[in-house]
Amino acid sequence: MTVTVDESFAGRVYPSTGATLVTADAVRAFARAVRAAHPSHHDSGAARAAGHADVVAPPTFAVTLAQAAEQQFVADPAAGIDFSRVVHGEEQFTHHRPIVAGDEVAAELHVDRVRVVRGNAMVTTRVELTLADGTPLTTVVSMLVVRAPDPAPAPEETS
């Protein structure tokens, strides 16, 4: 069996649905969750002393913004993705500048590649995170694997 992900979605772009305000509370909560102990993630004063306007998000914080953007593709019924079959393959970050509390971040999703390998769809997405004015923040490239459905069990033989 093969998956039903529509390969013609490669090249599709989902524009930003609006800016997300990064709050100091969200940065601190994420930093606690990933055990990022640097004071600039928790203390506004330490972040300002390091030259930032407010607390600095740990580098992987960008995934929270990218996954929200990827949801547009995953939830698009025409894409044919069964989210219960999705496995996260890999993630790469290219940081252009730190994300800090107070940033208003827009996320544009690009479906860069869709290919089927042994019945499984390998989907590469790229999310460009920018400030509302277009200043680049982070490029997040993800590979999602949409697993093929389990084969139907063979009919039982009766004697």
SULKA-V726436 format. One record per residue. N is the residue number from 1. PHI is phi in whole degrees, -180 to 180 (999 if undefined). OMEGA is omega in whole degrees, -180 to 180 (* if undefined). NEAR is the number of other ideal C-beta (glycine too) atoms within 12 Angstrom. Layout:
N;PHI;OMEGA;NEAR, N;PHI;OMEGA;NEAR
//
This chain:
1;999;176;16, 2;-123;179;19, 3;-76;-178;31, 4;-108;180;23, 5;-64;-177;37, 6;-77;-177;22, 7;-65;180;22, 8;-72;178;12, 9;-75;176;32, 10;-59;-178;23, 11;95;-180;17, 12;-73;178;24, 13;-122;174;20, 14;-107;-178;28, 15;-68;178;16, 16;-58;178;26, 17;-96;-179;17, 18;131;-177;16, 19;-84;175;24, 20;-109;177;29, 21;-80;176;21, 22;-85;-179;36, 23;-99;177;23, 24;-61;179;29, 25;-63;179;18, 26;-65;179;27, 27;-63;-179;41, 28;-63;-180;30, 29;-64;179;21, 30;-65;180;29, 31;-59;177;31, 32;-64;-177;17, 33;-63;-179;17, 34;-100;178;19, 35;58;174;12, 36;-82;-169;22, 37;-94;-176;14, 38;-59;-177;22, 39;-57;-178;19, 40;-66;177;31, 41;-83;-172;35, 42;-120;-171;26, 43;-119;180;22, 44;-58;179;24, 45;-62;179;14, 46;-65;179;20, 47;-65;179;28, 48;-65;178;19, 49;-63;178;15, 50;-89;176;19, 51;98;-179;13, 52;-106;-179;27, 53;-71;-178;22, 54;-162;-178;31, 55;-58;-176;38, 56;-101;178;37, 57;-71;172;44, 58;-58;-175;32, 59;-53;-178;29, 60;-79;175;25, 61;-56;-179;38, 62;-55;-179;39, 63;-63;-180;30, 64;-66;179;32, 65;-77;-179;40, 66;-66;-179;40, 67;-65;176;28, 68;-64;178;26, 69;-70;180;38, 70;-63;-180;36, 71;-59;178;23, 72;-58;180;29, 73;-73;-177;40, 74;-60;-177;31, 75;-87;-180;20, 76;-72;-176;20, 77;-58;-179;14, 78;-70;180;16, 79;-71;176;32, 80;77;-178;25, 81;-96;172;31, 82;-96;-173;23, 83;-59;179;21, 84;-67;-180;12, 85;-103;-175;24, 86;-85;174;28, 87;-125;180;21, 88;-77;-177;20, 89;-87;-180;21, 90;-161;-177;17, 91;-147;176;25, 92;-133;179;22, 93;-120;168;26, 94;-121;-176;19, 95;-94;178;20, 96;-96;171;19, 97;-165;-179;23, 98;-63;171;32, 99;-89;-179;47, 100;-127;177;31, 101;-56;-177;32, 102;102;177;27, 103;-66;171;36, 104;-106;-169;24, 105;-108;173;42, 106;-101;-178;31, 107;-132;177;42, 108;-108;-176;32, 109;-99;174;38, 110;-117;172;30, 111;-93;-173;37, 112;-80;-176;27, 113;-156;172;24, 114;-136;177;31, 115;-140;-180;23, 116;-107;180;23, 117;-127;-180;20, 118;52;177;13, 119;87;179;20, 120;-100;177;26, 121;-90;176;38, 122;-110;-174;30, 123;-115;177;42, 124;-105;177;30, 125;-117;176;44, 126;-135;178;32, 127;-114;177;41, 128;-96;177;31, 129;-94;-180;43, 130;-135;167;29, 131;-71;-179;28, 132;-56;180;19, 133;-85;178;12, 134;97;179;16, 135;-63;-179;18, 136;-66;175;23, 137;-111;-175;37, 138;-149;170;38, 139;-108;-179;28, 140;-115;177;40, 141;-109;-178;28, 142;-126;171;33, 143;-120;177;27, 144;-106;175;37, 145;-109;176;26, 146;-103;-175;37, 147;-69;176;29, 148;-64;176;22, 149;-60;176;18, 150;-63;179;12, 151;-63;178;10, 152;-65;179;8, 153;-64;178;6, 154;-66;179;6, 155;-63;180;6, 156;-75;177;6, 157;-83;176;5, 158;-110;-180;4, 159;-108;*;3
//
